[in-house]
Amino acid sequence: MVETEIDQQKINKDLLQKRFRCASKTYNSHATVQKQMASCLVKMASKYIPNEQESMTELGCGTGLLSQQILDNFTTKKYTANDLVAEVEENIVDIATQTQTLFFNFIQGDAENISIPWQQNVIWSGATIQWIQDLDSFFLRLSSALNQQGFVAISSFDIDNFSEIKTLTGKGINYKSMEEVLQFASLYFQVLDYKAWHQQLWFNTPRDVLKHMRFTGVNAISKTRWSKSNLENFINSYEMFKQDEGYPLTYNPFVFILQKK
């Protein structure tokens, strides 16, 4: 088996911050699946969550793909955004200003540990909870921060994400299944709706697959470096997946909407 930069291990949040900071300039132009996830999440949320809100918080806002969708479709007096990478605050300030959000606040830090503002109407999280290690504590904190019958809207990735990488290496990000996530969530929330799907992106070469992963920051949990022989081995092994469209990389997103019990 070849080695990759992705290992199943306890997540190194410092390394996670470093990799996403490096990818912050390239993320928006390469995160096509994440854009679709954001659109799907907001569309689903619109069925259950009233358009006008007093206060909302977004955990793991990144460069603002989801933030833009939220503030284009919902109005709120107070919007709090959080991310590990402090430098993305400028992006979110621009989005909040364009959408005429009255009050904006940015909290830099780990979504697993920060103090979430109290009495929130809605808490959002896009493609972030795969980095959360204690789901029970996480959902308890969300429930505690919400007002009565507040909402949570979340997207993440299911266990088939990057299945080609796992097939070749036997390693990968230890994604939690949608069923496992919803099991923890249901302790504190009513599950209103959910959806999961598989989606493939196509690339001209296996090297382009690796570049895509780097440009979106998903090679974010290991310090392992490629050797020349490992890289060549990976490229040769990836030929097994080649089809007429090119070389695939499989995404397995899911989205769901919760309401506090």
MARBAVO-210612 format. One record per atom (N, C-alpha, C): residue number from 1; atom name; y, x, z. Coordinates in steps of 0.02 Angstrom, whole numbers. Layout:
MARBAVO-210612
  seq  atom       y       x       z
  NUM    CA       Y       X       Z
...
//
This chain:
MARBAVO-210612
  seq  atom       y       x       z
    1     N     -60      42       0
    1    CA       0       0       0
    1     C      63      43       0
    2     N     114      20     -34
    2    CA     177      57     -35
    2     C     219      37      25
    3     N     266      79      42
    3    CA     311      65      97
    3     C     376      35      69
    4     N     406     -10     105
    4    CA     472     -36      87
    4     C     519     -27     145
    5     N     582     -48     134
    5    CA     631     -45     188
    5     C     625    -103     236
    6     N     579    -148     223
    6    CA     572    -208     265
    6     C     508    -204     305
    7     N     512    -204     369
    7    CA     454    -201     412
    7     C     454    -260     460
    8     N     395    -283     480
    8    CA     390    -333     532
    8     C     400    -297     599
    9     N     453    -312     632
    9    CA     469    -277     694
    9     C     524    -315     730
   10     N     537    -294     790
   10    CA     593    -323     827
   10     C     657    -307     789
   11     N     699    -357     780
   11    CA     758    -349     738
   11     C     809    -304     772
   12     N     831    -253     736
   12    CA     883    -207     758
   12     C     950    -236     738
   13     N     985    -267     785
   13    CA    1047    -302     768
   13     C    1102    -253     746
   14     N    1102    -192     771
   14    CA    1151    -143     748
   14     C    1140    -125     675
   15     N    1078    -118     656
   15    CA    1062    -103     586
   15     C    1077    -164     543
   16     N    1061    -223     569
   16    CA    1077    -285     534
   16     C    1151    -289     518
   17     N    1192    -273     567
   17    CA    1265    -273     558
   17     C    1286    -223     504
   18     N    1257    -164     507
   18    CA    1274    -111     459
   18     C    1257    -131     388
   19     N    1197    -159     378
   19    CA    1175    -177     311
   19     C    1216    -234     282
   20     N    1232    -284     323
   20    CA    1272    -340     298
   20     C    1345    -319     287
   21     N    1369    -272     326
   21    CA    1436    -246     313
   21     C    1437    -211     245
   22     N    1385    -172     230
   22    CA    1382    -137     166
   22     C    1376    -186     108
   23     N    1343    -243     120
   23    CA    1332    -292      66
   23     C    1388    -343      60
   24     N    1438    -340     103
   24    CA    1489    -393     105
   24     C    1528    -398      40
   25     N    1536    -343       4
   25    CA    1575    -344     -58
   25     C    1533    -368    -117
   26     N    1467    -362    -113
   26    CA    1424    -381    -169
   26     C    1388    -447    -157
   27     N    1391    -472     -96
   27    CA    1350    -530     -76
   27     C    1363    -592    -119
   28     N    1426    -612    -125
   28    CA    1442    -675    -158
   28     C    1418    -677    -231
   29     N    1422    -621    -266
   29    CA    1403    -621    -337
   29     C    1328    -617    -347
   30     N    1289    -603    -295
   30    CA    1217    -596    -301
   30     C    1178    -649    -262
   31     N    1211    -683    -215
   31    CA    1176    -730    -170
   31     C    1172    -800    -202
   32     N    1140    -804    -259
   32    CA    1138    -868    -296
   32     C    1097    -920    -259
   33     N    1042    -900    -229
   33    CA    1001    -947    -191
   33     C    1038    -971    -129
   34     N    1072    -925     -96
   34    CA    1109    -944     -36
   34     C    1165    -993     -52
   35     N    1195    -987    -111
   35    CA    1246   -1035    -131
   35     C    1216   -1105    -140
   36     N    1158   -1107    -170
   36    CA    1124   -1171    -179
   36     C    1102   -1201    -113
   37     N    1080   -1158     -66
   37    CA    1062   -1181       0
   37     C    1122   -1213      35
   38     N    1180   -1180      29
   38    CA    1241   -1207      61
   38     C    1258   -1275      32
   39     N    1254   -1281     -33
   39    CA    1269   -1345     -66
   39     C    1221   -1399     -44
   40     N    1156   -1382     -42
   40    CA    1105   -1430     -21
   40     C    1115   -1452      51
   41     N    1132   -1404      95
   41    CA    1141   -1420     166
   41     C    1201   -1467     176
   42     N    1256   -1452     143
   42    CA    1316   -1494     151
   42     C    1304   -1563     121
   43     N    1270   -1567      65
   43    CA    1255   -1631      34
   43     C    1211   -1673      80
   44     N    1160   -1642     111
   44    CA    1117   -1678     157
   44     C    1156   -1699     220
   45     N    1197   -1653     245
   45    CA    1236   -1668     306
   45     C    1283   -1727     295
   46     N    1310   -1733     234
   46    CA    1357   -1787     219
   46     C    1327   -1856     226
   47     N    1261   -1860     224
   47    CA    1227   -1924     232
   47     C    1227   -1948     304
   48     N    1235   -1902     351
   48    CA    1226   -1918     422
   48     C    1288   -1903     465
   49     N    1328   -1854     444
   49    CA    1383   -1831     485
   49     C    1449   -1859     458
   50     N    1488   -1893     499
   50    CA    1552   -1920     476
   50     C    1598   -1865     448
   51     N    1636   -1884     398
   51    CA    1678   -1836     362
   51     C    1732   -1804     405
   52     N    1760   -1843     451
   52    CA    1815   -1817     493
   52     C    1788   -1799     562
   53     N    1802   -1737     583
   53    CA    1778   -1711     647
   53     C    1834   -1679     686
   54     N    1825   -1677     751
   54    CA    1874   -1645     794
   54     C    1865   -1570     796
   55     N    1802   -1548     802
   55    CA    1789   -1476     808
   55     C    1720   -1459     780
   56     N    1717   -1402     745
   56    CA    1654   -1379     716
   56     C    1649   -1303     725
   57     N    1587   -1279     732
   57    CA    1574   -1207     738
   57     C    1522   -1187     687
   58     N    1532   -1129     656
   58    CA    1483   -1102     609
   58     C    1458   -1035     635
   59     N    1393   -1029     644
   59    CA    1363    -967     668
   59     C    1337    -926     608
   60     N    1354    -862     606
   60    CA    1333    -820     551
   60     C    1366    -838     486
   61     N    1432    -840     485
   61    CA    1469    -866     427
   61     C    1466    -819     367
   62     N    1452    -755     378
   62    CA    1450    -708     323
   62     C    1515    -708     284
   63     N    1509    -705     217
   63    CA    1568    -700     175
   63     C    1601    -768     162
   64     N    1570    -822     186
   64    CA    1602    -887     181
   64     C    1574    -934     129
   65     N    1515    -921     102
   65    CA    1485    -966      53
   65     C    1477   -1036      81
   66     N    1450   -1040     142
   66    CA    1441   -1106     174
   66     C    1507   -1132     201
   67     N    1549   -1088     228
   67    CA    1614   -1109     255
   67     C    1654   -1147     203
   68     N    1655   -1120     141
   68    CA    1692   -1153      88
   68     C    1667   -1222      74
   69     N    1600   -1229      71
   69    CA    1570   -1294      58
   69     C    1585   -1343     114
   70     N    1581   -1320     176
   70    CA    1594   -1363     233
   70     C    1666   -1389     231
   71     N    1713   -1343     225
   71    CA    1784   -1362     231
   71     C    1810   -1396     168
   72     N    1772   -1392     113
   72    CA    1789   -1432      54
   72     C    1767   -1504      61
   73     N    1717   -1516     105
   73    CA    1687   -1582     109
   73     C    1697   -1617     176
   74     N    1718   -1580     227
   74    CA    1731   -1608     293
   74     C    1800   -1586     316
   75     N    1832   -1629     355
   75    CA    1896   -1610     385
   75     C    1886   -1603     460
   76     N    1918   -1554     489
   76    CA    1912   -1542     561
   76     C    1977   -1512     587
   77     N    1995   -1530     647
   77    CA    2056   -1501     676
   77     C    2045   -1429     699
   78     N    1983   -1416     723
   78    CA    1968   -1349     749
   78     C    1904   -1322     716
   79     N    1909   -1262     689
   79    CA    1851   -1231     657
   79     C    1841   -1161     686
   80     N    1782   -1149     715
   80    CA    1766   -1084     742
   80     C    1711   -1053     699
   81     N    1722    -992     677
   81    CA    1672    -956     637
   81     C    1650    -894     675
   82     N    1587    -877     667
   82    CA    1558    -818     701
   82     C    1519    -776     651
   83     N    1521    -711     661
   83    CA    1477    -666     622
   83     C    1472    -599     658
   84     N    1417    -564     643
   84    CA    1408    -496     669
   84     C    1461    -449     641
   85     N    1481    -460     578
   85    CA    1525    -415     542
   85     C    1597    -438     549
   86     N    1638    -400     584
   86    CA    1707    -420     598
   86     C    1748    -425     535
   87     N    1732    -384     485
   87    CA    1773    -380     424
   87     C    1774    -444     383
   88     N    1726    -489     394
   88    CA    1724    -551     354
   88     C    1776    -602     378
   89     N    1807    -589     435
   89    CA    1856    -637     462
   89     C    1910    -654     411
   90     N    1933    -604     373
   90    CA    1986    -614     324
   90     C    1965    -666     272
   91     N    1902    -663     250
   91    CA    1877    -712     201
   91     C    1882    -782     228
   92     N    1861    -791     291
   92    CA    1857    -858     321
   92     C    1927    -884     336
   93     N    1972    -839     355
   93    CA    2043    -859     365
   93     C    2071    -888     301
   94     N    2057    -855     245
   94    CA    2082    -878     180
   94     C    2055    -948     164
   95     N    1990    -959     177
   95    CA    1960   -1024     164
   95     C    1990   -1077     208
   96     N    1998   -1061     272
   96    CA    2027   -1110     320
   96     C    2099   -1127     301
   97     N    2136   -1077     277
   97    CA    2206   -1088     257
   97     C    2209   -1132     195
   98     N    2166   -1118     146
   98    CA    2166   -1157      84
   98     C    2148   -1230      96
   99     N    2104   -1241     145
   99    CA    2081   -1310     158
   99     C    2123   -1344     213
  100     N    2177   -1310     233
  100    CA    2225   -1339     280
  100     C    2194   -1358     347
  101     N    2148   -1316     370
  101    CA    2119   -1325     436
  101     C    2172   -1308     489
  102     N    2183   -1352     536
  102    CA    2239   -1345     583
  102     C    2231   -1285     629
  103     N    2171   -1276     656
  103    CA    2161   -1222     704
  103     C    2097   -1185     686
  104     N    2102   -1119     679
  104    CA    2044   -1078     661
  104     C    2035   -1022     712
  105     N    1972   -1009     729
  105    CA    1956    -955     776
  105     C    1895    -917     750
  106     N    1897    -851     756
  106    CA    1840    -810     735
  106     C    1812    -773     796
  107     N    1746    -775     804
  107    CA    1712    -740     858
  107     C    1665    -689     828
  108     N    1678    -625     838
  108    CA    1633    -573     814
  108     C    1578    -562     865
  109     N    1515    -560     841
  109    CA    1460    -547     886
  109     C    1395    -578     862
  110     N    1344    -567     901
  110    CA    1277    -592     887
  110     C    1273    -666     904
  111     N    1254    -707     855
  111    CA    1250    -779     866
  111     C    1202    -797     922
  112     N    1156    -752     936
  112    CA    1107    -764     989
  112     C    1137    -756    1058
  113     N    1195    -722    1062
  113    CA    1222    -706    1128
  113     C    1294    -729    1140
  114     N    1331    -745    1089
  114    CA    1401    -762    1099
  114     C    1408    -827    1138
  115     N    1467    -836    1167
  115    CA    1483    -899    1200
  115     C    1508    -949    1148
  116     N    1468   -1001    1136
  116    CA    1487   -1052    1087
  116     C    1537   -1099    1120
  117     N    1592   -1115    1086
  117    CA    1641   -1161    1116
  117     C    1608   -1227    1136
  118     N    1632   -1256    1191
  118    CA    1602   -1318    1216
  118     C    1630   -1379    1180
  119     N    1594   -1433    1187
  119    CA    1613   -1499    1161
  119     C    1625   -1497    1085
  120     N    1579   -1464    1050
  120    CA    1582   -1463     978
  120     C    1553   -1528     949
  121     N    1581   -1550     893
  121    CA    1553   -1608     858
  121     C    1494   -1588     813
  122     N    1502   -1531     779
  122    CA    1451   -1507     733
  122     C    1445   -1431     739
  123     N    1382   -1406     739
  123    CA    1369   -1335     735
  123     C    1329   -1322     672
  124     N    1354   -1275     632
  124    CA    1323   -1257     568
  124     C    1294   -1186     573
  125     N    1242   -1174     534
  125    CA    1215   -1106     529
  125     C    1179   -1099     462
  126     N    1205   -1055     420
  126    CA    1176   -1046     354
  126     C    1139    -980     348
  127     N    1074    -983     334
  127    CA    1033    -922     323
  127     C    1044    -870     378
  128     N    1041    -894     440
  128    CA    1053    -850     498
  128     C     996    -850     548
  129     N     964    -908     559
  129    CA     918    -912     616
  129     C     854    -871     606
  130     N     843    -844     545
  130    CA     786    -798     539
  130     C     796    -735     580
  131     N     858    -723     601
  131    CA     872    -665     643
  131     C     872    -682     718
  132     N     860    -746     734
  132    CA     858    -767     804
  132     C     788    -756     832
  133     N     783    -722     888
  133    CA     717    -705     914
  133     C     692    -754     966
  134     N     736    -788    1002
  134    CA     716    -836    1054
  134     C     742    -905    1033
  135     N     700    -942     996
  135    CA     721   -1006     969
  135     C     732   -1059    1024
  136     N     692   -1058    1075
  136    CA     699   -1108    1128
  136     C     767   -1100    1162
  137     N     785   -1039    1180
  137    CA     850   -1026    1211
  137     C     907   -1043    1163
  138     N     897   -1028    1099
  138    CA     949   -1040    1049
  138     C     965   -1114    1043
  139     N     913   -1156    1036
  139    CA     925   -1228    1028
  139     C     951   -1259    1093
  140     N     931   -1233    1150
  140    CA     959   -1257    1213
  140     C    1033   -1243    1217
  141     N    1054   -1183    1195
  141    CA    1125   -1165    1194
  141     C    1165   -1210    1146
  142     N    1135   -1224    1089
  142    CA    1169   -1269    1041
  142     C    1179   -1338    1072
  143     N    1126   -1364    1103
  143    CA    1129   -1430    1134
  143     C    1183   -1432    1188
  144     N    1186   -1380    1228
  144    CA    1234   -1377    1283
  144     C    1306   -1374    1258
  145     N    1316   -1343    1199
  145    CA    1384   -1335    1173
  145     C    1409   -1397    1137
  146     N    1364   -1442    1118
  146    CA    1384   -1502    1081
  146     C    1406   -1558    1128
  147     N    1449   -1602    1102
  147    CA    1464   -1662    1140
  147     C    1407   -1712    1132
  148     N    1412   -1768    1164
  148    CA    1359   -1818    1160
  148     C    1346   -1838    1088
  149     N    1283   -1835    1069
  149    CA    1261   -1854    1001
  149     C    1292   -1811     947
  150     N    1309   -1748     964
  150    CA    1334   -1701     914
  150     C    1279   -1681     865
  151     N    1299   -1648     811
  151    CA    1253   -1632     757
  151     C    1245   -1557     748
  152     N    1187   -1538     721
  152    CA    1173   -1470     700
  152     C    1148   -1472     628
  153     N    1175   -1428     586
  153    CA    1153   -1422     516
  153     C    1135   -1349     502
  154     N    1073   -1337     482
  154    CA    1046   -1269     478
  154     C    1008   -1258     413
  155     N    1015   -1198     386
  155    CA     971   -1176     332
  155     C     940   -1109     351
  156     N     881   -1097     323
  156    CA     848   -1033     335
  156     C     794   -1023     281
  157     N     748    -977     293
  157    CA     695    -962     245
  157     C     627    -970     278
  158     N     581    -999     240
  158    CA     513   -1011     264
  158     C     469    -950     250
  159     N     406    -955     269
  159    CA     362    -897     272
  159     C     344    -868     203
  160     N     353    -906     149
  160    CA     337    -880      83
  160     C     395    -840      52
  161     N     449    -832      89
  161    CA     506    -796      61
  161     C     487    -724      45
  162     N     505    -702     -15
  162    CA     489    -634     -38
  162     C     414    -621     -37
  163     N     376    -670     -59
  163    CA     303    -663     -57
  163     C     278    -604     -98
  164     N     313    -587    -152
  164    CA     291    -530    -193
  164     C     294    -465    -152
  165     N     348    -458    -113
  165    CA     356    -397     -72
  165     C     299    -393     -21
  166     N     284    -449      11
  166    CA     232    -450      62
  166     C     163    -436      31
  167     N     151    -462     -30
  167    CA      88    -451     -63
  167     C      77    -377     -77
  168     N     129    -343     -99
  168    CA     123    -272    -116
  168     C     120    -226     -56
  169     N     156    -244      -4
  169    CA     165    -197      53
  169     C     129    -218     117
  170     N     112    -283     121
  170    CA      84    -307     184
  170     C     136    -312     239
  171     N     200    -304     220
  171    CA     254    -305     269
  171     C     309    -351     245
  172     N     353    -368     291
  172    CA     409    -411     273
  172     C     445    -437     334
  173     N     502    -468     323
  173    CA     537    -501     378
  173     C     491    -555     407
  174     N     487    -557     472
  174    CA     441    -604     505
  174     C     474    -673     509
  175     N     477    -707     452
  175    CA     509    -772     450
  175     C     470    -822     492
  176     N     508    -864     527
  176    CA     477    -919     564
  176     C     471    -979     517
  177     N     415   -1013     520
  177    CA     404   -1070     476
  177     C     452   -1127     494
  178     N     465   -1170     445
  178    CA     506   -1229     458
  178     C     475   -1271     513
  179     N     409   -1278     512
  179    CA     374   -1317     563
  179     C     386   -1289     633
  180     N     383   -1222     639
  180    CA     394   -1191     704
  180     C     466   -1202     727
  181     N     513   -1193     682
  181    CA     584   -1202     700
  181     C     597   -1274     722
  182     N     571   -1322     684
  182    CA     581   -1392     701
  182     C     546   -1411     766
  183     N     492   -1377     781
  183    CA     457   -1391     844
  183     C     501   -1373     903
  184     N     534   -1315     900
  184    CA     580   -1296     953
  184     C     641   -1341     954
  185     N     667   -1356     894
  185    CA     727   -1398     890
  185     C     716   -1467     919
  186     N     656   -1494     909
  186    CA     642   -1563     930
  186     C     639   -1570    1006
  187     N     638   -1515    1042
  187    CA     641   -1519    1115
  187     C     709   -1544    1138
  188     N     761   -1532    1098
  188    CA     829   -1548    1118
  188     C     865   -1594    1069
  189     N     834   -1603    1009
  189    CA     868   -1640     956
  189     C     821   -1689     923
  190     N     851   -1740     895
  190    CA     816   -1785     848
  190     C     822   -1755     779
  191     N     767   -1748     743
  191    CA     768   -1722     675
  191     C     784   -1779     627
  192     N     843   -1776     596
  192    CA     866   -1829     551
  192     C     840   -1821     480
  193     N     836   -1760     457
  193    CA     814   -1748     388
  193     C     798   -1674     379
  194     N     755   -1660     330
  194    CA     740   -1590     315
  194     C     712   -1585     244
  195     N     715   -1525     216
  195    CA     691   -1513     149
  195     C     674   -1439     142
  196     N     619   -1423     108
  196    CA     600   -1354      93
  196     C     580   -1350      20
  197     N     591   -1292     -10
  197    CA     571   -1283     -80
  197     C     559   -1209     -95
  198     N     528   -1197    -152
  198    CA     517   -1130    -178
  198     C     561   -1120    -239
  199     N     588   -1061    -246
  199    CA     632   -1046    -303
  199     C     625    -973    -322
  200     N     619    -959    -385
  200    CA     612    -891    -408
  200     C     674    -867    -446
  201     N     695    -806    -430
  201    CA     745    -772    -471
  201     C     708    -722    -515
  202     N     736    -709    -574
  202    CA     702    -665    -622
  202     C     745    -604    -637
  203     N     712    -546    -641
  203    CA     746    -483    -651
  203     C     714    -444    -708
  204     N     754    -399    -737
  204    CA     729    -360    -794
  204     C     681    -305    -775
  205     N     689    -278    -714
  205    CA     646    -224    -691
  205     C     633    -232    -616
  206     N     580    -201    -590
  206    CA     570    -201    -517
  206     C     628    -167    -480
  207     N     660    -117    -511
  207    CA     718     -87    -478
  207     C     774    -138    -467
  208     N     781    -183    -515
  208    CA     832    -235    -508
  208     C     816    -283    -450
  209     N     752    -294    -437
  209    CA     732    -333    -379
  209     C     757    -300    -315
  210     N     747    -235    -310
  210    CA     768    -198    -250
  210     C     844    -197    -244
  211     N     878    -189    -300
  211    CA     951    -190    -298
  211     C     977    -257    -273
  212     N     946    -312    -298
  212    CA     966    -379    -276
  212     C     958    -385    -200
  213     N     903    -361    -174
  213    CA     892    -365    -102
  213     C     943    -325     -63
  214     N     961    -267     -90
  214    CA    1011    -225     -56
  214     C    1080    -258     -60
  215     N    1097    -286    -118
  215    CA    1163    -315    -127
  215     C    1174    -378     -85
  216     N    1119    -410     -64
  216    CA    1126    -470     -21
  216     C    1110    -455      52
  217     N    1097    -391      68
  217    CA    1088    -371     138
  217     C    1021    -387     168
  218     N     973    -411     129
  218    CA     910    -433     159
  218     C     862    -377     174
  219     N     880    -316     155
  219    CA     840    -257     175
  219     C     868    -231     241
  220     N     876    -278     289
  220    CA     922    -265     344
  220     C     890    -245     410
  221     N     824    -239     414
  221    CA     796    -230     481
  221     C     758    -165     490
  222     N     756    -122     440
  222    CA     719     -60     447
  222     C     759      -1     423
  223     N     749      57     455
  223    CA     781     119     434
  223     C     737     159     386
  224     N     679     132     369
  224    CA     633     167     325
  224     C     666     183     259
  225     N     658     245     235
  225    CA     686     266     172
  225     C     632     272     119
  226     N     651     259      57
  226    CA     604     265       2
  226     C     593     339     -14
  227     N     531     359     -23
  227    CA     517     424     -54
  227     C     509     412    -129
  228     N     513     464    -168
  228    CA     507     457    -241
  228     C     439     428    -259
  229     N     386     452    -226
  229    CA     319     427    -242
  229     C     310     354    -222
  230     N     339     335    -164
  230    CA     334     265    -143
  230     C     371     218    -190
  231     N     429     240    -214
  231    CA     467     200    -261
  231     C     429     192    -326
  232     N     401     246    -352
  232    CA     362     242    -414
  232     C     301     197    -405
  233     N     270     203    -347
  233    CA     211     162    -332
  233     C     229      88    -330
  234     N     286      74    -299
  234    CA     309       5    -295
  234     C     324     -23    -364
  235     N     359      15    -405
  235    CA     377      -7    -472
  235     C     315     -20    -513
  236     N     267      24    -510
  236    CA     205      15    -548
  236     C     166     -45    -523
  237     N     164     -54    -457
  237    CA     126    -110    -428
  237     C     157    -177    -444
  238     N     224    -178    -451
  238    CA     259    -241    -464
  238     C     243    -270    -533
  239     N     214    -228    -576
  239    CA     195    -251    -643
  239     C     148    -311    -640
  240     N     110    -318    -586
  240    CA      63    -373    -581
  240     C      97    -442    -581
  241     N     162    -443    -565
  241    CA     197    -506    -562
  241     C     235    -523    -627
  242     N     237    -476    -674
  242    CA     278    -485    -734
  242     C     255    -546    -774
  243     N     304    -585    -796
  243    CA     292    -643    -839
  243     C     341    -641    -897
  244     N     339    -690    -940
  244    CA     383    -691    -998
  244     C     457    -689    -977
  245     N     473    -721    -920
  245    CA     543    -724    -897
  245     C     566    -658    -867
  246     N     520    -614    -849
  246    CA     536    -551    -818
  246     C     497    -541    -754
  247     N     529    -510    -704
  247    CA     498    -496    -640
  247     C     525    -544    -587
  248     N     482    -583    -555
  248    CA     507    -635    -508
  248     C     517    -608    -437
  249     N     562    -641    -402
  249    CA     567    -634    -329
  249     C     571    -705    -302
  250     N     524    -723    -260
  250    CA     519    -791    -235
  250     C     559    -801    -171
  251     N     600    -853    -173
  251    CA     635    -877    -113
  251     C     601    -941     -89
  252     N     603    -953     -24
  252    CA     573   -1013       6
  252     C     621   -1042      58
  253     N     676   -1072      35
  253    CA     727   -1098      81
  253     C     706   -1164     114
  254     N     739   -1179     170
  254    CA     735   -1246     198
  254     C     802   -1263     231
  255     N     816   -1328     235
  255    CA     876   -1353     268
  255     C     856   -1412     311
  256     N     894   -1423     365
  256    CA     881   -1482     406
  256     C     942   -1502     446
  257     N     943   -1566     465
  257    CA     998   -1595     503
  257     C     970   -1622     568
  258     N    1004   -1606     624
  258    CA     982   -1627     691
  258     C    1039   -1665     725
  259     N    1020   -1708     772
  259    CA    1069   -1741     815
  259     C    1046   -1734     888
  260     N    1093   -1718     930
  260    CA    1078   -1708    1001
  260     C    1049   -1771    1032
  261     N     995   -1761    1071
  261    CA     964   -1818    1105
  261     C    1006   -1841    1164
//
